Amino acid sequence: MVVGLTGPIGSGKSTVAKIFCDNGYKLIDADVLARKVVEKGSKTLSELAKCFGEDIINSDGTLNRSLLAKRAFENKDMTDKLNNITHPAILELVKENIKEYEHNGYTKIIYEAPVLFESNSDKFCDKVVSVISYKSQRIARVKKRDNMSDNDIENRLNAQFDDSYYIEKSDFVIYNNSSYEDLNKAVLEVVSKLNEVHNVTLH
């Protein structure tokens, strides 16, 4: 069973993913794969440079992530261009990861992906879970985590869909608006329901 995990930036997806992993799930992290596909000398990095400017590649051949982010999240059209270049490469790695986990006998996978729906990778997920949080809390988390400017955070938020988009497309919604204890309880309830589904399919 592959469970897709998504939600807006700063909603707490990684914290939720960790709770899933603590309860028997193996993680595939789209952000980790996204870094892998733009490694020095990669085809994807070359395509990004053609689209967003050769100066997004540092003198040592690595990607200047902050400069790419500044341009890619300037507006939705630019974000779409970024996604159209990176998503196909990331999806190939996701499929490879799933095959590898299955080969090693793992039966429950949590796939954490900020752009799960936009990349159409929800199509190979058995169930989808979205994490939703108040905008003010999301901004505070991103500031603490990424040390981004208010303007960059606002651009990133504006490049994403509103909460209703995630809610309508998900099988389960987890609200991360209070304490870790409350979040943990909410995640465990979803894990329990997913395990019931999983056990039914196994029999």
C-alpha positions in Angstrom: 0.0 0.0 0.0 1.4 3.4 -1.1 0.0 6.3 0.9 0.5 9.8 -0.6 1.2 12.6 1.9 0.9 16.2 0.9 -0.2 19.6 1.9 0.9 23.3 1.6 4.4 24.5 2.6 4.9 24.6 6.4 1.9 22.5 7.2 3.9 19.9 9.0 4.2 17.1 6.5 7.6 15.9 7.6 6.5 15.6 11.2 3.5 13.6 10.1 5.7 11.4 7.9 7.9 10.6 10.9 4.9 9.4 12.9 3.9 7.2 10.0 7.5 5.8 9.9 7.4 5.2 13.7 4.3 3.0 13.0 5.6 0.7 10.3 5.8 2.7 7.1 8.8 3.2 4.9 9.4 6.7 3.6 9.9 8.0 0.1 10.6 11.7 0.3 10.0 13.7 -2.9 12.2 16.6 -1.6 15.2 14.2 -1.3 14.6 12.9 -4.8 14.2 16.4 -6.1 17.7 17.2 -4.9 19.0 14.1 -6.5 17.6 14.8 -10.0 19.4 18.2 -10.1 22.8 17.0 -9.0 25.9 18.4 -10.8 26.0 17.4 -14.4 22.4 16.0 -14.5 20.1 16.3 -17.5 17.5 18.0 -15.4 19.9 20.7 -14.1 20.8 21.5 -17.7 17.1 21.8 -18.7 16.5 24.1 -15.7 19.4 26.3 -16.7 18.0 26.7 -20.2 14.6 27.8 -18.8 15.6 29.9 -15.8 19.1 31.2 -16.8 22.6 29.7 -16.9 23.5 31.7 -13.7 21.4 29.3 -11.6 24.4 26.9 -11.9 27.2 27.9 -9.5 30.8 28.0 -10.6 31.4 24.6 -9.2 28.6 23.1 -11.3 26.0 22.8 -8.5 22.6 24.3 -8.4 22.0 27.7 -6.8 18.8 26.7 -5.1 17.9 30.1 -3.7 18.2 31.8 -7.1 16.2 29.1 -8.8 13.5 29.3 -6.1 13.3 33.1 -6.4 12.6 32.8 -10.1 10.5 29.7 -10.1 8.1 31.0 -7.4 7.8 34.4 -8.9 4.4 33.5 -10.4 2.4 30.4 -11.2 3.6 30.2 -14.8 7.2 30.0 -13.7 6.3 27.4 -11.0 4.6 25.3 -13.7 7.7 25.4 -15.8 9.8 24.2 -12.9 7.3 21.4 -12.2 7.2 20.3 -15.9 10.9 19.9 -15.9 11.5 18.2 -12.5 8.4 16.1 -12.0 9.0 13.4 -14.7 12.5 12.8 -13.4 11.3 12.6 -9.8 8.5 10.2 -10.7 11.0 7.8 -12.3 12.9 7.7 -9.0 9.7 7.2 -7.0 8.8 4.2 -9.1 12.3 2.8 -8.6 12.0 3.3 -4.8 8.6 1.6 -4.7 10.0 -1.4 -6.6 13.0 -1.7 -4.3 10.8 -1.5 -1.1 8.5 -4.2 -2.5 11.4 -6.4 -3.5 12.7 -6.1 0.1 9.3 -7.2 1.5 8.0 -3.8 2.8 4.2 -3.6 2.3 3.4 0.0 3.6 5.0 3.1 2.0 4.4 6.7 2.9 5.2 9.0 -0.1 5.8 12.6 1.1 5.3 15.0 -1.8 4.5 18.7 -1.6 3.1 18.7 -5.2 1.5 15.2 -5.2 -1.5 16.2 -7.2 0.2 18.7 -9.5 2.7 16.0 -10.5 -0.1 13.4 -11.0 1.7 11.0 -8.7 -1.4 10.6 -6.6 -2.4 8.2 -9.4 -0.2 5.5 -8.1 -1.1 6.1 -4.4 -3.7 3.8 -2.9 -4.8 6.5 -0.4 -4.0 10.2 0.0 -3.5 12.1 3.3 -3.2 15.9 3.4 -1.9 18.0 6.2 -3.6 21.4 6.7 -2.6 24.2 9.0 -3.4 27.9 9.7 -1.4 30.2 7.3 0.1 32.1 10.3 1.5 28.9 11.7 2.8 27.8 8.3 4.7 31.1 7.8 6.2 30.8 11.3 7.4 27.3 10.6 8.9 28.2 7.2 10.7 31.2 8.7 12.2 29.1 11.5 13.1 26.2 9.1 14.3 27.9 5.9 15.3 31.4 7.0 13.4 32.9 4.1 12.4 36.5 3.7 8.7 37.5 4.2 8.5 38.3 0.5 9.9 34.9 -0.6 7.6 33.1 1.8 4.6 35.0 0.4 5.5 34.1 -3.2 5.9 30.5 -2.2 2.5 30.5 -0.5 0.8 32.3 -3.5 2.2 29.7 -5.9 0.3 26.9 -4.1 -3.4 26.0 -3.9 -5.7 26.9 -1.0 -6.7 24.4 1.6 -10.0 23.3 -0.2 -7.9 22.0 -3.1 -6.2 19.5 -0.8 -9.2 18.6 1.2 -11.4 17.8 -1.8 -8.7 15.5 -3.3 -7.7 13.6 -0.2 -9.0 10.4 1.5 -7.9 11.7 4.9 -7.2 15.2 6.2 -5.0 15.9 9.3 -5.3 19.4 10.9 -2.0 20.6 12.5 -3.2 23.6 14.4 -2.4 22.9 18.0 0.0 20.7 20.0 2.3 17.8 18.9 0.2 15.5 21.1 -3.0 16.4 19.3 -1.2 15.9 15.9 0.2 12.6 17.0 -3.3 11.4 18.1 -4.8 12.5 14.7 -2.1 10.8 12.7 -2.5 7.5 14.7 -6.2 7.5 14.0 -5.5 7.8 10.3 -2.8 5.1 10.6 -5.3 2.8 12.3 -7.9 3.3 9.5 -5.2 2.7 6.8 -4.1 -0.4 8.5 -7.7 -1.7 8.4 -7.8 -1.1 4.7 -4.4 -2.7 4.2 -5.4 -5.8 6.2 -8.5 -6.2 4.1 -6.6 -6.0 0.8 -4.1 -8.6 2.2 -6.9 -11.1 2.8 
